[in-house]
Amino acid sequence: MGNSKIYLEIIREENSCKNNGDDFLIKLFLKQNLNQTMSNYTTKRISSKIINNKCNKLIELLNKSGKQMSRQEVLKKIKEYGLILSDYLLPSKIKIELRNIDVKYLILSLDDHLVHIPWELLFFDNEFLCQRFNMGRLISTQQEIERASNDSFKNISKNSSKKLNMWIIANPVNDLPAATYEGKELFKNISANKNIKKIIKAELNSTITNEKIIGNIRNYNIVHFAGHAVFDEKNPELCGWKLLNGNLTAQNIENMSGSGALPSLIFPNACQSARTSQWDINQDKNSTSFGMVNSFIKAGVNHYIGTLWDIMDEPGSQFALKFYNNLFNGKTIGESVRDARFELIEEGEHACWTSYLLYGDPCQKYIDIFENNTLSGNSLSKLDNKTLNQAKTIDYSNSTVYQENSSQKRSEKIDKFEQNENYKSCSKYKKFRSIFKNKQLSKNLQYLVLLYIISGLLISFFYYLNNEDESQKPDTWTSKTIKLAVIFDKTSNFFDIEMQYILSNAIQIQIQKDYPRIVLIERTEIKIIKEEIDLWLSKYVSPEKKVEPQLLLADILLYLEIIKAKKIPEVAMRLFYIKEGIILKTLVEKFEYGGIIDQKDNLSKNLIQKLKSLYPLRGKINIITDNEFCLNIGKNVGVSINDRFRVVDKDISFKINSIEADTSCSIIDKKNLYLKTGWRVEKE
C-alpha cells in the first residue's frame, strides 16, 4: 500500500430537500487533494429520518447490551448496520473506487449536517473503512472558528530543547479503577523511556476541579482524560466530562474560544465522548454548541479522538495505551489509531476498537525522532532490555546485566582520550595545527616537527591510559544511583490490593520527580524472575545459548503498610538497608480520603528529605580549565542547575551553571582561585 492519501468529500446539496426536508441530495467526491481544478462527483438521495434512525438504533443497542453480548455478537450487529449504511450512503462507483484504490490515508471532508453518521464503520468487501484506511475527519461549517495557531507539535525532533506538555487526568470521580490504571500506566511508560522523556513532559492528576481544568488546559499540547463523559442529546451544551465538583461542559469550552490556543490533541477516553447530533446551524450559527467535539474543534484543537458509544473499561484503557505507544514511536496520528485497532483485534478481547474515531488530519506526526533512532517499534508498555537499561524505572523481571570485555573498555578509553578537551586544547595540538598551516616551512622540517608532536602525544596517551586504570579503583565518595524497590503489605484489610498498588505507584512517581538519583526497581513480577532463572538452569537449553541472569538487586527496600486509625488512616513507611539488614528510618503519614495521586506530595515529602539526608550528593572535581571546572556527577544522580556545593575541608563554595548526564560544571568567577582535580565536594 502506498503512502499517498485521498479525500472523500461529502456535501449536502443546498435547496435539494423534499418531503418537508426529510429527503436531500448529497454529493460525493473522491479527490487526490482538495484544491483540484476540476473534480468529478456522484450524487445520492438519502432520507435523514432513515439515517438518523439507523445511527441511533446502533448506538442504543450497543449502549444497552454491548457489555453483555460477546465480541462476535457485537461485531455481527455492527457489520449489519455498517452494510445497511454503506448501501444507503455510497454509490456503487465510490465503493468500487475505494475497493481498488492503493492509498494509506482516507480523509473524510464532511458537511456539518453529516458528522453524526459513523462513516468509519461503513462495511463492504468484508471489512470496515477504518480497517482499510488510516482515517480522519475534516469538517466544513458555517460556525465561527478560532484561528489561534497551535503548531507546537511540529518539527519537535529538530529542537531538542522543545518539549510537548502532556496532561493526564485519570478517574476524577474515583470510581473507575481501570481509568486509574490507565493514567498511572501511561505516565509510568512515558517516565520510564529516556528518549520519550526528552521531548514529553507528562503530568498526572486525579482529583481535579472544573476551574483548574479551565485555568490550566492551555498550558498543554496533549490532554488525555480517562473517566466518565456525559452525553445530552437534547441539551448538547451540557455534554462534558464528569468531575466531582461539577462537570466540564461543552459550554465551558465554548466560552474559552478566542482567549488563546487550546491543546493540539484532546483524547477523552470515555463513553460516548465523540457522539454528536448533526450540527444544525439554522437558528444561531455563532453561539450554539453541539457537544464536546464541536466545541473543542471550534476552539482551535487540531485533533480530537473519542468514542461513539459506551465502552468496556479495560479494553478501552488498552486501546489508549496502544495508541500512545504508536504515536510516541513516531507514527502518524491516523496510523496510531488504526494500528491500535488491529492490536485489539489480534488480542480478540472486545470490539470496542470500532467505537473510536479521529477528527483532524490523520497524516500528521507529533514525534518523529525515531526515524534516526533504534527505538522504533519498541513498546512503551513492554520495554525490551536495551530500553530498560536506559530507563529510570527498571523492570526487575527483564533486567539483565552484561559485562563488557577488556578490549571494549580500552577502545572506549581511546575514544574518550581523542574527545578529551585537555587533549584538544593542549599546546602541542595547537602548535601542530599552526605549523602545518605555514606553507613556507620545508617538508623535512615539517616531518621532524610532526615526529616530535606524535611522540609527545603518544606519551600523553599512555599516561592517560595509566591514569584511567588508576581511576577504576573503587570510589567510595562519589554518589551513584540508588536502587530502591517498593513493596507493600498484602494482608491489610483496609484497602484492597489495587488501592495499595496505586498508593505505591503515587509515591514512586513523586520520588522520580523530586529525587532522580533513585532508580526504581519493579518487584511485582517475582514469578517471571523465577521462570527466567529456571530457564537458565534447565538442562534442555544448550550451553552456548544460555545467558546467566545477573539480575539487578535493590539497595533499599521501602515497605508500605496502611494502618487503620480511629478516624483517619495512616501510612507507615519503613526504609530497610538490604546489605546490613537494618531499618534506616520509619515514617508515619496521615492518609486523607480522596484521590491518592493528588496526595503524593504530602505522602512523599518527609520520605524524600530523609533519603537525601541518608545519601548526600557528593562528587569530585575532575576537569579544570581557565574559565570553569567540572564535577564527575551530573543529572543522572540528581544534580540540578543552581545547586550549591562546597569543597570538603576548604572554604570554597560554588554554584552549578551547566549540567549533562554524567557531569556538571561551575564558572570560575574569582581570580587566583586555586583548585585541584580529585578534590571532594558535597552539596550544601
C-alpha positions, 0 to 999 in steps of 0.5 A: 500500500502506498503512502499517498492519501485521498479525500472523500468529500461529502456535501449536502446539496443546498435547496435539494430537500423534499418531503418537508426536508426529510429527503436531500441530495448529497454529493460525493467526491473522491479527490487526490487533494482538495484544491483540484481544478476540476473534480468529478462527483456522484450524487445520492438521495438519502432520507435523514429520518432513515439515517438518523434512525439507523445511527441511533438504533446502533448506538442504543443497542450497543449502549444497552447490551454491548457489555453483555453480548460477546465480541462476535455478537457485537461485531455481527450487529455492527457489520449489519448496520455498517452494510445497511449504511454503506448501501444507503450512503455510497454509490456503487462507483465510490465503493468500487473506487475505494475497493481498488484504490492503493492509498494509506490515508482516507480523509473524510471532508464532511458537511456539518449536517453529516458528522453524526453518521459513523462513516468509519464503520461503513462495511463492504468487501468484508471489512470496515473503512477504518480497517482499510484506511488510516482515517480522519475527519475534516469538517466544513461549517458555517460556525465561527472558528478560532484561528489561534495557531497551535503548531507546537507539535511540529518539527519537535525532533529538530529542537531538542530543547522543545518539549510537548506538555502532556496532561493526564487526568485519570478517574476524577470521580474515583470510581473507575479503577481501570481509568486509574490504571490507565493514567498511572500506566501511561505516565509510568511508560512515558517516565520510564523511556529516556528518549520519550522523556526528552521531548514529553513532559507528562503530568498526572492528576486525579482529583481535579476541579472544573476551574483548574481544568479551565485555568490550566488546559492551555498550558498543554499540547496533549490532554488525555482524560480517562473517566466518565463523559456525559452525553445530552442529546437534547441539551448538547451544551451540557455534554462534558466530562464528569468531575466531582465538583461539577462537570466540564461542559461543552459550554465551558469550552465554548466560552474559552474560544478566542482567549488563546490556543487550546491543546493540539490533541484532546483524547477523552477516553470515555463513553460516548465522548465523540457522539454528536447530533448533526450540527444544525446551524439554522437558528444561531450559527455563532453561539450554539454548541453541539457537544464536546467535539464541536466545541473543542474543534471550534476552539482551535484543537487540531485533533480530537479522538473519542468514542461513539458509544459506551465502552468496556473499561479495560479494553478501552484503557488498552486501546489508549495505551496502544495508541500512545505507544504508536504515536510516541514511536513516531507514527502518524496520528491516523496510523496510531489509531488504526494500528491500535485497532488491529492490536485489539483485534489480534488480542480478540478481547472486545470490539470496542476498537470500532467505537473510536474515531479521529477528527483532524488530519490523520497524516500528521506526526507529533514525534518523529525522532525515531526515524534516526533512532533504534527505538522504533517499534519498541513498546512503551508498555513492554520495554525490551532490555536495551530500553530498560537499561536506559530507563529510570524505572527498571523492570526487575523481571527483564533486567539483565546485566552484561559485562563488557570485555577488556578490549571494549573498555580500552577502545572506549578509553581511546575514544574518550582520550581523542574527545578529551578537551585537555587533549584538544586544547593542549599546546602541542595540538595547537602548535601542530595545527599552526605549523602545518598551516605555514606553507613556507616551512620545508617538508623535512622540517615539517616531518621532524616537527610532526615526529616530535608532536606524535611522540609527545602525544603518544606519551600523553596517551599512555599516561592517560591510559595509566591514569584511567586504570588508576581511576577504576579503583573503587570510589567510595565518595562519589554518589551513584544511583540508588536502587530502591524497590517498593513493596507493600503489605498484602494482608491489610484489610483496609484497602484492597490490593489495587488501592495499595498498588496505586498508593505505591505507584503515587509515591514512586512517581513523586520520588522520580520527580523530586529525587532522580538519583533513585532508580526504581526497581519493579518487584511485582513480577517475582514469578517471571524472575523465577521462570527466567532463572529456571530457564537458565538452569534447565538442562534442555537449553544448550550451553552456548545459548544460555545467558546467566541472569545477573539480575539487578538487586535493590539497595533499599527496600521501602515497605508500605503498610496502611494502618487503620486509625480511629478516624483517619488512616495512616501510612507507615513507611519503613526504609530497610538497608538490604546489605546490613539488614537494618531499618534506616528510618520509619515514617508515619503519614496521615492518609486523607480520603480522596484521590491518592495521586493528588496526595503524593506530595504530602505522602512523599515529602518527609520520605524524600528529605530523609533519603537525601539526608541518608545519601548526600550528593557528593562528587569530585572535581575532575576537569579544570580549565581557565574559565570553569571546572567540572564535577564527575556527577551530573543529572543522572544522580540528581544534580540540578542547575543552581545547586550549591556545593562546597569543597570538603575541608576548604572554604570554597563554595560554588554554584552549578551553571551547566549540567549533562548526564554524567557531569556538571560544571561551575564558572570560575568567577574569582581570580587566583582561585586555586583548585585541584582535580580529585578534590571532594565536594558535597552539596550544601 
